[in-house]
Amino acid sequence: MRVVKKAEERRNEILDAADELFGQKGFDGTSTNDLLEKVGIARGTLYHHFKSKEDIMDALIDRYAARLLEGAREIAADKSIPVVERITRVVMALNLSGGSSQEIMEHIHKPQNALMHQKIQKIIINGVPPILTEIIREGITEGLFHTPFPYECMEMVVIYATTVFDDDVVAMTSEERLSRMVAFISNVERLLGAESGTLMDTLKMFGGEGGSHE
């Protein structure tokens, strides 16, 4: 007897299989036959839900972005975490690395996939500043920050971080990256009207050196 599944359930099943296969074999190394065999469906069923393998990757990007933003929102809402640490944790929660997510990032950074790269950047640039803004407002209430433009500051921060710290946009040595991060954090402090050094310890969470940098 043929198993009939709801469209959303079948769609997620295909995405789960693609997620696993892309992580194991890479996007280019995974064929539609691999997907059909993994899920146990006919080709027509696959194409009923997705037009192509690229369409599946596009849907995976949407799913990852939704999960990342939800994770960031959960961290932002946890009032037990100090404001500065929460800002850093939100930024770190947006880091796609390891397993199939690493394959996704490598895939969207290929020149032929510029539209996918643009799509995930658009999701981050639109979705992250509102999350960070709520934390900044708490910091303003606590007297840590002094700015009339919390949202605009976070928008500037996210746009800079997602472009300059993207290896495909700006190639940097590890020393240059550390220098950029120190300058970035120092300027974020100025943007937010924070006392110098307030955010510098966040460097430790990114594997850099915290403390004073003159």
C-alpha positions in Angstrom: 0.0 0.0 0.0 1.4 3.4 -1.1 2.1 5.8 1.8 0.5 9.2 1.1 2.0 12.0 3.2 0.9 15.6 3.7 2.7 18.1 1.4 4.5 19.9 4.2 5.6 16.6 5.8 6.9 15.3 2.4 8.6 18.6 1.7 10.4 18.6 5.0 11.4 15.0 4.5 13.1 15.9 1.2 14.8 18.9 2.8 16.1 16.7 5.7 17.5 14.2 3.2 19.1 17.0 1.1 20.5 18.6 4.2 22.2 15.3 5.2 23.4 14.5 1.6 24.8 17.9 0.9 26.8 17.7 4.1 28.2 14.3 3.2 28.7 14.6 -0.5 28.6 18.3 -1.3 25.9 20.0 -3.4 27.6 19.2 -6.7 28.3 15.6 -5.6 24.7 14.9 -4.7 22.4 13.8 -7.6 18.7 13.9 -7.8 18.8 10.1 -7.9 20.6 10.2 -4.5 17.7 12.2 -3.1 15.1 9.9 -4.6 16.8 6.9 -3.1 17.3 8.5 0.3 13.6 9.6 0.6 12.2 6.6 -1.3 10.0 8.7 -3.7 9.4 8.9 -7.4 11.0 11.6 -9.5 7.5 13.1 -10.2 7.0 13.5 -6.4 10.3 15.3 -6.0 9.5 17.7 -8.9 6.0 18.3 -7.5 7.6 19.9 -4.4 10.8 21.4 -5.9 11.6 22.5 -9.5 15.3 21.6 -9.2 18.2 20.8 -6.9 18.9 24.6 -6.8 15.3 25.1 -5.6 16.0 22.6 -2.8 19.1 24.5 -1.8 17.1 27.8 -1.8 14.5 26.2 0.5 17.3 25.0 2.8 18.7 28.5 3.0 15.2 29.7 4.0 15.0 27.0 6.7 18.4 27.7 8.1 17.8 31.4 8.2 14.5 30.9 10.0 16.2 28.7 12.6 19.1 31.1 13.1 16.8 34.1 13.6 14.7 32.1 16.0 17.8 31.1 18.0 18.9 34.7 18.0 15.5 35.8 19.3 15.6 33.3 22.1 19.0 34.5 23.2 17.9 38.1 23.0 14.9 37.4 25.2 17.0 35.7 27.9 17.2 38.5 30.5 19.4 36.4 32.8 22.3 37.0 30.3 24.1 40.4 30.7 23.4 42.8 27.8 26.9 42.9 26.3 27.2 39.1 26.4 23.8 38.7 24.9 24.8 41.0 21.9 27.8 38.8 21.3 25.9 35.5 21.6 23.3 36.8 19.1 26.0 37.6 16.6 27.7 34.2 17.2 24.3 32.4 16.8 24.2 33.7 13.2 27.4 31.9 12.3 26.8 29.1 9.8 29.6 26.6 10.1 30.2 22.9 10.1 28.3 20.0 8.5 25.8 20.6 5.8 25.5 24.3 6.8 29.2 24.7 5.8 28.3 23.1 2.5 25.5 25.6 2.1 27.8 28.5 2.8 30.4 27.2 0.3 27.7 26.7 -2.3 26.2 30.2 -2.0 29.7 31.8 -2.1 30.3 30.4 -5.6 30.0 33.2 -8.3 27.2 31.4 -10.1 25.1 31.5 -6.9 25.4 35.3 -6.3 21.6 35.5 -6.0 21.5 33.0 -3.2 24.3 34.8 -1.4 22.3 38.1 -1.8 19.2 36.3 -0.5 20.7 35.1 2.8 22.4 38.6 3.3 19.0 40.2 2.8 17.4 37.9 5.4 20.2 38.7 7.9 20.2 42.5 7.2 16.5 42.7 7.6 16.0 40.2 10.4 18.9 40.8 12.8 18.9 44.6 13.5 15.4 44.4 15.2 16.6 41.6 17.4 19.8 43.5 18.5 17.9 46.8 18.8 15.8 45.3 21.7 19.0 44.4 23.6 20.5 47.9 22.9 17.3 49.5 24.3 17.8 47.5 27.5 21.4 48.7 27.6 20.2 52.3 27.2 17.8 51.8 30.2 20.7 50.4 32.2 22.9 53.4 31.3 25.4 51.3 29.3 24.6 52.9 26.0 23.6 56.5 25.0 22.2 56.8 21.5 19.0 58.1 20.0 19.4 55.7 17.0 19.6 52.1 18.4 18.1 50.5 15.3 20.1 52.5 12.8 23.3 51.7 14.8 22.5 48.0 14.6 21.7 48.2 10.9 25.1 49.7 10.3 26.8 47.1 12.4 25.1 44.2 10.7 25.8 45.5 7.2 29.4 46.1 7.9 29.9 42.7 9.7 28.2 40.7 6.9 30.2 42.3 4.1 33.7 43.1 5.5 33.9 39.9 7.5 32.8 37.8 4.5 36.0 36.2 3.2 34.6 36.4 -0.4 34.2 40.1 -0.2 37.3 41.2 1.6 40.4 38.8 1.7 42.3 39.3 5.0 45.1 37.6 6.9 44.3 36.6 10.5 46.3 39.7 11.7 44.3 42.0 9.4 41.0 40.4 10.6 41.9 40.9 14.3 42.8 44.6 13.5 39.5 45.1 11.7 37.6 43.5 14.6 39.3 45.8 17.2 38.6 48.8 15.1 35.0 47.6 14.5 34.3 47.1 18.2 35.9 50.4 19.1 33.7 52.2 16.6 30.6 50.3 17.7 31.3 51.6 21.2 31.4 55.1 19.8 28.2 54.6 17.8 26.4 53.4 20.9 27.8 56.1 23.2 29.3 53.4 25.4 32.4 53.8 27.6 35.6 52.8 25.8 36.4 49.2 26.4 32.8 48.2 27.3 32.5 45.8 24.3 36.2 44.9 23.9 36.0 41.7 25.9 33.7 40.3 23.3 36.8 39.7 21.2 37.6 36.8 23.5 34.4 35.0 22.4 35.6 35.3 18.7 39.0 34.0 19.5 40.7 37.3 19.6 42.5 39.2 22.4 40.3 41.2 24.7 41.3 44.2 26.8 42.6 47.6 25.9 43.9 48.5 22.4 45.2 52.0 21.9 
